[in-house]
Amino acid sequence: MKHLLSTADLARADAIRILDTAAQMAATQSREIKKLPTLRGRTVVNLFFEDSTRTRISFETAAKRLSADVINFSAKGSSVSKGESLKDTALTLQAMGADAVVIRHQASGAPHTLAHAGWVDSAVVNAGDGMHQHPTQALLDAFTMRRHLVGRGAAGASVAGDPTGQDLAGLRIAVVGDVLHSRVARSNVHLLHTLGAQVTLVAPPTLVPVGVETWPCEVSYHLDEVLAETAPDAVMMLRVQRERMSGSGAGGGAFFPNPLEYTRNYGLDGRRLALLPDHTIVMHPGPMNRGLEISAEAADSPRAVIVEQVANGVAVRMAVLYLLLAGDASKERAGLE
């Protein structure tokens, strides 16, 4: 694996390898000394053209836990704000000897351009590009689902067992909310399908992308029906991205009449929480709009794994950086034994 640009590029074996490596990384984080020597002497650049404190900190933590040197590059206050192009920025990073570039960009396709234009020799990791892809978010979501749901019986009873090497075959996942603007939804649909899960997207018609019929998933406009009929193993609530809705004001602009109606039809509240099977987990990529797509009761419920997703994100990003930069280095040398 040279780059990680899209979950659509991952074969089942590749995805499982990342999840299994993430499980090893997560195990090391319970040690008193969490740092591993794996990437000592390597340089990871976080190149963020778009604000995202959570994702940047997660990648920074992952790189530092692997002993890499980290350079944080923000477009604000940099030469980019003075008109420097992506190419010139990339050539600068190449001259500095970056081994991996983690890029978030508002333009869909920017990470692919960076990886294939010949400007850098380093590995490129897509940390979110426009409304296109966010592969490490989908991987941490799949990792969280596997830890909680793989090995359960048909009735949701927990069965002891190691999920290592297993996919998500047979699981039913409902992804609810602003699908139109969500790179998380796109990334999850591809990855979960590759891993064998059945995905149902639930959204108002105005927040469903054109061409969604070509995606490997089902689409519904009725949340209560989906919860009742599919009994999902996981419900993933998407953030309503009001900043991407032109003229949205306090509501959703032309995409839905008002926040109250959106919450009534597509929000996860206590009533809908009670409809779910006992083993169902509640997920959210964050940050949450409490009271809009998810109520405080649902967000703080014992079945919510939202905080755990953040912790799992560090392990997954450690695994991605390790596989991209350490390659076939032995586990003993990597500090995983």
Sine and cosine of phi, psi and omega as CSV:
sin_phi,cos_phi,sin_psi,cos_psi,sin_omega,cos_omega
0.00,0.00,0.89,-0.45,-0.04,-1.00
-1.00,-0.03,-0.65,0.76,0.00,-1.00
-0.70,-0.72,0.26,-0.97,0.19,-0.98
-0.80,-0.60,0.98,-0.19,-0.10,-0.99
-0.92,-0.39,-0.51,0.86,-0.07,-1.00
-0.39,-0.92,0.58,-0.82,0.07,-1.00
-0.94,0.35,-0.35,0.94,0.04,-1.00
-0.92,0.40,-0.33,0.94,-0.01,-1.00
-1.00,0.08,-0.18,0.98,-0.11,-0.99
-1.00,0.01,0.81,-0.59,0.16,-0.99
-0.98,0.20,0.28,-0.96,-0.01,-1.00
-0.83,0.56,-0.70,0.71,-0.03,-1.00
-0.90,0.44,-0.62,0.78,0.02,-1.00
-0.90,0.43,-0.71,0.70,-0.02,-1.00
-0.89,0.46,-0.70,0.72,0.00,-1.00
-0.91,0.41,-0.60,0.80,0.04,-1.00
-0.88,0.48,-0.67,0.75,0.03,-1.00
-0.90,0.43,-0.70,0.71,-0.02,-1.00
-0.90,0.43,-0.64,0.76,0.03,-1.00
-0.92,0.40,-0.65,0.76,0.04,-1.00
-0.91,0.41,-0.62,0.79,0.05,-1.00
-0.88,0.47,-0.59,0.80,0.04,-1.00
-0.89,0.45,-0.63,0.77,0.07,-1.00
-0.91,0.41,-0.67,0.75,0.02,-1.00
-0.89,0.45,-0.67,0.74,0.00,-1.00
-0.88,0.48,-0.60,0.80,0.00,-1.00
-0.90,0.43,-0.56,0.83,-0.01,-1.00
-0.95,0.31,-0.34,0.94,-0.07,-1.00
-0.99,0.16,-0.06,1.00,0.11,-0.99
-1.00,-0.03,-0.07,1.00,0.03,-1.00
-0.96,0.27,0.33,-0.94,0.05,-1.00
-0.90,0.44,-0.67,0.74,0.07,-1.00
-0.97,-0.26,0.93,-0.36,-0.14,-0.99
-1.00,0.07,-0.27,0.96,-0.13,-0.99
-0.98,0.19,0.67,-0.74,0.06,-1.00
-0.92,-0.38,0.50,-0.87,-0.04,-1.00
-1.00,0.09,0.10,1.00,-0.22,-0.98
-0.77,0.63,-0.75,0.67,-0.11,-0.99
-0.94,-0.34,0.47,0.88,0.04,-1.00
-0.87,0.50,0.77,-0.64,-0.02,-1.00
1.00,-0.03,-0.14,0.99,0.05,-1.00
-1.00,-0.05,0.45,-0.89,-0.01,-1.00
-0.87,-0.49,0.82,-0.57,0.04,-1.00
-0.92,-0.39,0.80,-0.60,0.01,-1.00
-0.96,-0.29,0.82,-0.57,0.13,-0.99
-1.00,-0.04,0.96,-0.26,-0.10,-1.00
-0.97,-0.26,0.99,-0.11,-0.13,-0.99
-0.93,-0.37,0.95,-0.32,0.07,-1.00
-1.00,0.00,-0.12,0.99,-0.03,-1.00
-0.72,-0.69,0.64,-0.77,-0.05,-1.00
-0.90,0.44,0.68,-0.73,0.14,-0.99
-0.14,-0.99,1.00,0.02,-0.04,-1.00
-0.90,0.44,-0.69,0.73,-0.09,-1.00
-0.89,0.46,-0.76,0.65,-0.05,-1.00
-0.92,0.38,-0.66,0.75,0.00,-1.00
-0.89,0.46,-0.71,0.71,0.00,-1.00
-0.90,0.43,-0.61,0.79,0.01,-1.00
-0.90,0.44,-0.72,0.70,0.05,-1.00
-0.91,0.41,-0.63,0.77,0.01,-1.00
-0.90,0.45,-0.70,0.71,0.04,-1.00
-0.88,0.47,-0.70,0.72,-0.01,-1.00
-0.87,0.50,-0.72,0.69,-0.02,-1.00
-0.90,0.43,-0.67,0.75,-0.02,-1.00
-0.94,0.35,-0.55,0.84,0.06,-1.00
-0.91,0.41,-0.38,0.93,0.05,-1.00
-0.99,-0.12,0.16,0.99,0.07,-1.00
0.95,0.33,0.33,0.94,0.06,-1.00
-0.98,0.18,0.42,-0.91,0.17,-0.98
-0.99,0.15,0.68,-0.73,-0.10,-1.00
-0.86,-0.51,0.74,-0.67,0.11,-0.99
-0.88,-0.48,0.85,-0.53,0.05,-1.00
-0.99,-0.13,0.84,-0.54,-0.05,-1.00
-0.87,-0.49,0.91,-0.42,0.03,-1.00
-0.94,-0.33,0.67,-0.74,-0.03,-1.00
-0.90,0.44,-0.56,0.83,0.00,-1.00
-0.94,0.34,0.77,-0.64,0.02,-1.00
0.98,0.19,0.09,1.00,0.00,-1.00
-0.95,-0.31,-0.08,-1.00,0.03,-1.00
-0.90,0.43,-0.38,0.93,0.03,-1.00
-0.88,0.48,-0.64,0.77,0.00,-1.00
-0.93,0.37,-0.23,0.97,0.05,-1.00
-0.99,-0.14,0.05,1.00,0.08,-1.00
0.94,-0.34,0.09,1.00,0.01,-1.00
-0.92,0.39,0.65,-0.76,-0.04,-1.00
-0.99,0.13,0.24,-0.97,0.07,-1.00
-0.87,0.49,-0.62,0.78,0.00,-1.00
-0.88,0.47,-0.73,0.68,-0.02,-1.00
-0.91,0.42,-0.62,0.78,0.06,-1.00
-0.89,0.45,-0.69,0.72,0.00,-1.00
-0.89,0.46,-0.67,0.75,0.02,-1.00
-0.90,0.43,-0.57,0.82,0.06,-1.00
-0.90,0.43,-0.69,0.72,0.01,-1.00
-0.90,0.43,-0.61,0.79,0.04,-1.00
-0.89,0.46,-0.67,0.75,0.01,-1.00
-0.91,0.41,-0.48,0.88,0.01,-1.00
-0.99,0.13,-0.14,0.99,0.07,-1.00
0.99,0.14,0.57,0.82,0.03,-1.00
-0.92,0.40,0.73,-0.68,0.03,-1.00
-1.00,0.01,-0.50,0.87,0.05,-1.00
-0.58,-0.81,0.62,-0.78,0.06,-1.00
-0.86,-0.51,0.88,-0.48,0.09,-1.00
-0.99,-0.13,0.91,-0.41,-0.14,-0.99
-0.88,-0.48,0.75,-0.66,0.22,-0.98
-0.89,-0.46,0.76,-0.65,-0.09,-1.00
-0.58,-0.81,0.57,-0.82,-0.02,-1.00
-0.96,0.28,-0.26,0.97,-0.02,-1.00
-0.99,-0.13,0.83,-0.56,0.07,-1.00
-0.88,0.48,0.73,-0.68,0.03,-1.00
0.99,-0.11,-0.16,0.99,-0.01,-1.00
-0.86,0.50,-0.69,0.72,0.03,-1.00
-0.88,0.48,-0.61,0.79,0.03,-1.00
-0.90,0.44,-0.67,0.74,0.04,-1.00
-0.88,0.48,-0.71,0.70,-0.01,-1.00
-0.87,0.48,-0.62,0.79,-0.06,-1.00
-0.96,0.27,-0.51,0.86,-0.18,-0.98
-0.90,-0.44,-0.01,1.00,-0.05,-1.00
-0.99,0.13,-0.16,0.99,0.00,-1.00
1.00,0.09,0.20,0.98,-0.02,-1.00
-0.99,0.16,-0.51,0.86,-0.03,-1.00
-0.74,-0.68,0.48,-0.88,0.08,-1.00
-0.99,-0.10,-0.14,0.99,-0.12,-0.99
-0.97,0.23,0.32,-0.95,0.13,-0.99
-0.93,0.37,0.59,-0.81,-0.01,-1.00
-0.87,-0.49,0.76,-0.64,0.05,-1.00
-0.88,-0.47,0.81,-0.59,0.02,-1.00
-0.99,0.16,0.91,-0.42,0.04,-1.00
-0.98,-0.20,0.33,0.94,0.01,-1.00
0.85,-0.53,0.88,-0.47,0.04,-1.00
-0.77,-0.64,0.92,-0.39,0.03,-1.00
0.79,0.61,-0.76,-0.65,0.06,-1.00
-0.96,-0.28,0.50,0.87,-0.16,-0.99
-0.99,-0.15,-0.95,0.31,-0.13,-0.99
-0.59,-0.81,0.45,-0.90,0.12,-0.99
-0.51,-0.86,0.95,0.30,-0.21,-0.98
-0.88,0.47,-0.61,0.79,-0.03,-1.00
-0.94,0.35,-0.47,0.88,0.09,-1.00
-0.91,0.41,-0.69,0.72,0.03,-1.00
-0.90,0.44,-0.63,0.78,0.02,-1.00
-0.91,0.41,-0.64,0.77,0.02,-1.00
-0.94,0.34,-0.53,0.85,0.08,-1.00
-0.91,0.41,-0.71,0.70,0.02,-1.00
-0.90,0.44,-0.62,0.78,0.03,-1.00
-0.88,0.47,-0.69,0.73,0.01,-1.00
-0.90,0.43,-0.69,0.73,0.03,-1.00
-0.88,0.48,-0.69,0.72,-0.05,-1.00
-0.90,0.44,-0.64,0.77,-0.01,-1.00
-0.90,0.43,-0.57,0.82,-0.08,-1.00
-1.00,-0.05,-0.50,0.86,-0.24,-0.97
-0.90,-0.43,-0.44,0.90,-0.04,-1.00
-0.96,0.27,0.75,-0.66,-0.04,-1.00
0.99,-0.14,0.08,1.00,0.05,-1.00
-1.00,0.01,0.52,-0.85,0.04,-1.00
-0.97,0.25,0.04,-1.00,-0.05,-1.00
-0.88,0.47,-0.51,0.86,-0.01,-1.00
-1.00,0.01,0.08,1.00,0.02,-1.00
1.00,0.02,0.11,0.99,0.00,-1.00
-0.95,0.33,0.69,-0.73,-0.04,-1.00
-0.95,0.31,0.70,-0.71,0.04,-1.00
-0.85,-0.52,0.80,-0.60,-0.02,-1.00
-0.89,0.45,0.67,-0.74,0.01,-1.00
0.22,-0.98,0.40,-0.92,-0.01,-1.00
-1.00,-0.06,0.86,-0.51,-0.01,-1.00
-0.97,0.24,-0.02,1.00,-0.03,-1.00
-0.81,0.59,0.74,-0.67,0.03,-1.00
1.00,0.09,-0.09,1.00,-0.06,-1.00
-0.99,-0.15,0.41,-0.91,0.07,-1.00
-0.98,-0.20,-0.38,-0.93,-0.04,-1.00
-0.91,-0.42,0.46,0.89,-0.06,-1.00
-0.83,0.56,0.74,-0.67,0.07,-1.00
1.00,-0.02,-0.25,0.97,0.01,-1.00
-0.96,0.27,0.54,-0.84,0.02,-1.00
-0.92,-0.40,0.85,-0.53,-0.09,-1.00
-0.86,-0.51,0.77,-0.64,0.11,-0.99
-0.96,-0.28,0.82,-0.57,0.03,-1.00
-0.93,-0.37,0.89,-0.46,-0.25,-0.97
-0.85,-0.53,0.74,-0.67,0.17,-0.98
0.79,-0.62,-0.67,-0.75,-0.13,-0.99
-0.99,0.17,0.96,0.27,-0.02,-1.00
-0.92,0.38,-0.59,0.80,-0.08,-1.00
-0.80,0.60,-0.71,0.71,-0.09,-1.00
-0.99,-0.13,0.12,0.99,-0.19,-0.98
-0.98,-0.20,0.93,-0.36,0.16,-0.99
-0.95,0.30,-0.41,0.91,0.05,-1.00
-0.90,0.43,-0.69,0.73,0.02,-1.00
-0.88,0.47,-0.72,0.69,-0.01,-1.00
-0.87,0.49,-0.72,0.70,-0.02,-1.00
-0.90,0.43,-0.67,0.75,-0.02,-1.00
-0.93,0.37,-0.65,0.76,0.00,-1.00
-0.85,0.53,-0.74,0.67,-0.02,-1.00
-0.91,0.42,-0.73,0.68,-0.08,-1.00
-0.93,0.36,-0.71,0.70,-0.03,-1.00
-0.90,0.44,-0.59,0.81,0.08,-1.00
-0.90,0.44,-0.70,0.72,0.03,-1.00
-0.86,0.52,-0.59,0.81,-0.03,-1.00
-1.00,0.05,0.04,1.00,0.13,-0.99
1.00,-0.10,0.06,1.00,0.00,-1.00
-0.99,0.14,0.37,-0.93,0.07,-1.00
-0.98,-0.22,0.86,-0.52,-0.10,-0.99
-0.93,-0.36,0.72,-0.69,0.13,-0.99
-0.86,-0.51,0.85,-0.53,0.08,-1.00
-1.00,0.02,0.71,-0.70,0.01,-1.00
-0.81,-0.59,0.83,-0.55,-0.05,-1.00
-0.26,-0.97,0.32,-0.95,0.18,-0.98
-0.90,0.44,0.48,-0.88,0.01,-1.00
-0.81,0.59,-0.53,0.85,-0.03,-1.00
-0.96,0.29,-0.25,0.97,-0.02,-1.00
-0.92,-0.39,0.39,0.92,0.10,-1.00
-0.95,-0.31,0.79,-0.62,-0.06,-1.00
-0.92,0.38,0.50,-0.87,0.16,-0.99
-0.90,0.44,0.70,-0.71,0.00,-1.00
1.00,0.03,0.11,0.99,-0.05,-1.00
-0.89,0.45,-0.35,0.94,0.00,-1.00
-0.91,0.42,-0.29,0.96,0.04,-1.00
-1.00,0.04,-0.15,0.99,0.00,-1.00
-0.98,0.22,0.48,-0.88,-0.02,-1.00
-0.99,0.15,0.92,0.40,-0.04,-1.00
-0.34,-0.94,0.16,-0.99,0.13,-0.99
-0.99,-0.12,0.38,-0.93,0.02,-1.00
-0.77,-0.64,0.72,-0.70,0.05,-1.00
-0.68,-0.74,0.45,-0.89,0.07,-1.00
-0.96,-0.29,0.12,0.99,-0.14,-0.99
-0.78,-0.63,0.97,-0.23,-0.08,-1.00
-0.90,0.43,-0.72,0.69,-0.05,-1.00
-0.87,0.49,-0.62,0.79,0.04,-1.00
-0.89,0.45,-0.70,0.72,-0.02,-1.00
-0.90,0.44,-0.69,0.72,0.00,-1.00
-0.89,0.45,-0.63,0.78,-0.05,-1.00
-0.97,0.24,-0.64,0.77,-0.14,-0.99
-1.00,0.03,-0.56,0.83,-0.06,-1.00
-0.99,-0.15,-0.29,0.96,-0.04,-1.00
0.71,0.71,0.90,0.43,-0.13,-0.99
-0.89,0.46,0.51,-0.86,0.07,-1.00
-0.98,0.17,-0.44,0.90,0.04,-1.00
-0.58,-0.81,0.65,-0.76,0.09,-1.00
-0.88,-0.48,0.89,-0.46,-0.01,-1.00
-0.96,-0.29,0.91,-0.42,0.00,-1.00
-1.00,-0.03,0.77,-0.64,0.00,-1.00
-1.00,-0.09,0.57,-0.82,0.05,-1.00
-0.94,0.35,0.70,-0.72,0.14,-0.99
-0.97,0.26,0.93,-0.36,-0.13,-0.99
-1.00,0.02,0.98,0.22,-0.07,-1.00
-0.90,0.43,-0.41,0.91,0.01,-1.00
-0.94,0.35,-0.32,0.95,0.04,-1.00
-0.99,-0.11,-0.01,1.00,-0.02,-1.00
-0.98,-0.19,0.96,-0.28,-0.07,-1.00
-0.88,0.47,0.71,-0.70,0.01,-1.00
0.91,0.42,0.46,0.89,-0.11,-0.99
-0.95,0.30,-0.53,0.85,-0.04,-1.00
0.87,0.49,-0.69,-0.72,-0.02,-1.00
-0.99,0.10,-0.27,0.96,-0.04,-1.00
-0.95,-0.30,-0.69,-0.72,-0.04,-1.00
-0.90,-0.43,0.35,0.94,0.01,-1.00
0.87,0.49,-0.73,-0.69,-0.02,-1.00
-0.99,0.12,-0.01,1.00,-0.11,-0.99
-0.99,0.11,-0.51,0.86,0.13,-0.99
-0.41,-0.91,0.47,-0.88,-0.17,-0.99
-0.86,0.51,-0.72,0.69,-0.02,-1.00
-0.29,-0.96,0.31,-0.95,-0.04,-1.00
-0.86,0.52,-0.60,0.80,-0.03,-1.00
-0.89,0.46,-0.68,0.73,0.01,-1.00
-0.92,0.39,-0.63,0.77,0.04,-1.00
-0.87,0.50,-0.73,0.68,-0.01,-1.00
-0.88,0.47,-0.65,0.76,-0.02,-1.00
-0.89,0.45,-0.62,0.79,-0.08,-1.00
-1.00,-0.05,-0.51,0.86,-0.15,-0.99
-0.74,-0.67,0.08,1.00,0.00,-1.00
-1.00,0.07,0.53,-0.85,0.07,-1.00
-1.00,-0.08,0.93,-0.36,-0.01,-1.00
-0.85,-0.53,-0.12,-0.99,-0.03,-1.00
-0.88,0.48,-0.61,0.80,-0.01,-1.00
-0.90,0.44,-0.73,0.69,-0.01,-1.00
-0.94,0.33,-0.54,0.84,0.05,-1.00
-0.86,0.51,-0.62,0.79,-0.02,-1.00
-0.94,0.35,-0.32,0.95,0.02,-1.00
-0.98,0.19,-0.28,0.96,-0.13,-0.99
-0.99,0.16,0.51,-0.86,0.13,-0.99
-0.85,0.53,0.42,-0.91,-0.10,-0.99
-0.87,0.50,-0.49,0.87,-0.09,-1.00
-1.00,0.03,-0.13,0.99,-0.09,-1.00
-0.90,0.43,0.70,-0.72,0.04,-1.00
-0.97,-0.23,0.47,-0.88,0.01,-1.00
-0.94,-0.34,0.77,-0.63,-0.08,-1.00
-0.80,-0.59,0.37,-0.93,0.07,-1.00
-0.35,-0.94,0.75,-0.66,-0.02,-1.00
-0.96,0.29,-0.26,0.97,0.01,-1.00
0.95,0.30,0.37,-0.93,-0.16,0.99
-0.95,0.31,0.46,-0.89,-0.09,-1.00
-1.00,0.02,0.56,-0.83,0.25,-0.97
-0.99,-0.14,1.00,0.05,0.00,-1.00
-0.89,0.46,0.71,-0.71,-0.01,-1.00
1.00,0.00,-0.13,0.99,0.04,-1.00
-0.94,-0.34,-0.98,0.19,0.02,-1.00
-1.00,0.06,-0.28,0.96,0.00,-1.00
-0.52,-0.86,0.67,-0.75,0.01,-1.00
-1.00,0.09,0.30,-0.95,0.05,-1.00
-0.88,0.48,-0.60,0.80,0.01,-1.00
-0.87,0.49,-0.68,0.73,0.01,-1.00
-0.95,0.30,-0.66,0.75,-0.04,-1.00
-0.91,0.42,-0.54,0.84,-0.05,-1.00
-0.98,-0.18,0.13,0.99,-0.01,-1.00
-0.92,0.39,0.50,-0.87,0.06,-1.00
-0.85,0.52,-0.41,0.91,0.00,-1.00
-1.00,0.09,-0.12,0.99,0.05,-1.00
-0.97,0.25,0.74,-0.68,-0.02,-1.00
-0.89,-0.45,0.47,0.88,-0.13,-0.99
-0.92,0.40,-0.68,0.73,0.04,-1.00
-0.93,0.37,-0.61,0.79,0.03,-1.00
-0.90,0.45,-0.56,0.83,0.05,-1.00
-0.85,0.53,-0.63,0.78,0.01,-1.00
-0.89,0.45,-0.74,0.68,0.02,-1.00
-0.89,0.46,-0.67,0.74,0.01,-1.00
-0.91,0.41,-0.46,0.89,0.03,-1.00
-0.88,0.48,-0.60,0.80,0.03,-1.00
-0.91,0.42,-0.71,0.71,0.00,-1.00
-0.89,0.45,-0.67,0.74,-0.01,-1.00
-0.91,0.41,-0.66,0.75,-0.01,-1.00
-0.95,0.31,-0.51,0.86,0.16,-0.99
-0.87,0.49,-0.70,0.72,-0.02,-1.00
-0.89,0.45,-0.68,0.73,-0.01,-1.00
-0.89,0.45,-0.74,0.68,0.00,-1.00
-0.90,0.43,-0.64,0.77,0.02,-1.00
-0.88,0.47,-0.74,0.68,-0.04,-1.00
-0.93,0.37,-0.54,0.84,0.01,-1.00
-0.97,0.25,-0.61,0.79,-0.16,-0.99
-0.96,-0.27,-0.51,0.86,-0.02,-1.00
-1.00,-0.06,-0.35,0.94,0.08,-1.00
0.85,0.53,-0.86,-0.50,-0.08,-1.00
-0.99,-0.13,0.37,0.93,0.05,-1.00
-0.86,0.51,0.56,-0.83,-0.08,-1.00
-0.92,0.39,0.46,-0.89,0.02,-1.00
-0.90,0.44,-0.57,0.82,0.00,-1.00
-0.89,0.46,-0.69,0.72,0.03,-1.00
-0.91,0.40,-0.55,0.84,-0.04,-1.00
-0.97,0.24,-0.22,0.98,-0.02,-1.00
1.00,0.10,0.32,0.95,-0.04,-1.00
-1.00,-0.07,-0.13,0.99,0.02,-1.00
-0.99,-0.12,0.00,0.00,0.00,0.00
